[in-house]
């Protein structure tokens, strides 16, 4: 039978589209290692690979299977820059820091594509992305975005799309206008994750699935990771749990909040060549973002129903289909072959959280829906830091990431109310 993740609902089309998903054994007894890593997503596995290939002994654990979290179940869109447009960053951080963060993201994009090519991982990369507006009042900002990217950020790949072009490229008149990005694209994330784990294992990293971290502490100059299968003693540790931090580490848990996001995959759209004829991925202007694209074999992959609780709906496909129909009325009866969900880690300012949370222990997460390339690169940057190399990770460490208000008891309730308010605003 197919593996059903205990932390994420549904069987994804990504899983069905991977020929082999190798399993890695649970930890067996206590071990000593140079670096312990908690979390087998993109961040943890990239850190493990880059450390192991440089002779560092690494032990990585994950409570479930690699890919059960956001790394294996996300929308697959790379995007450009950070979560916000660079001019928005510039307004609060100044040009120099905004430009440095933009360049970091471009380095992250290049790293992901170069890594996949170097190791022969078929990530099904398709070039092209569109940011589109569901409201008519932001045309000036959208037009300026392309110009600012070219003139101030040395990124000439954006072009403004008027209503006619937007409708032609989407196959829908729902959106008013948009920006097309020819310098990025989208991937099959589970294929990247499977290939990355394989490379980490080949490099010598000790990888263990189905091994739950119970507590992380610092004692006598060592980091001790208590698990349900044994104890890991290390010189240092990386916590890379993102939206699945739970109660493992309180500083991270107060700043990285999990939210549920859900995706559906349709049957192949043979009879609908008008839908995304250029193959670009799409993300819209809603605070509760809708994101969609076509797979290489022509399925519509549509995400957009976010829930700000840990609850899993029983009818993911129907919710997704209703949102598809709003944009593509002629797909009202389209068959959904797969539907799934997972937890995305967000922070208050929607910027990544990087912090030494106790001596020898670094926590990285909170990519806020922009993590496909940033998480991979942050894992590599963490390894560079351990190896004593200069690293751009400091750019994230310098960001002010406040905790969510309300404490452990009331934080989810307040987040639900706040984000429900923003979702309501999206309608008007």
Beta strands, then each sheet from edge to edge (+ up, - down):
strand 1: 31-38
strand 2: 58-61
strand 3: 126-133
strand 4: 158-161
strand 5: 177-186
strand 6: 206-208
strand 7: 213-219
strand 8: 222-227
strand 9: 231-239
strand 10: 257-268
strand 11: 281-284
strand 12: 291-294
strand 13: 299-307
strand 14: 336-346
strand 15: 353-358
strand 16: 361-365
sheet 1: 6+ 2+ 1+ 9+ 8- 7+
sheet 2: 6+ 2+ 1+ 9+ 16+ 15-
sheet 3: 4+ 5- 3+ 11+ 12- 13+ 10- 14+
end
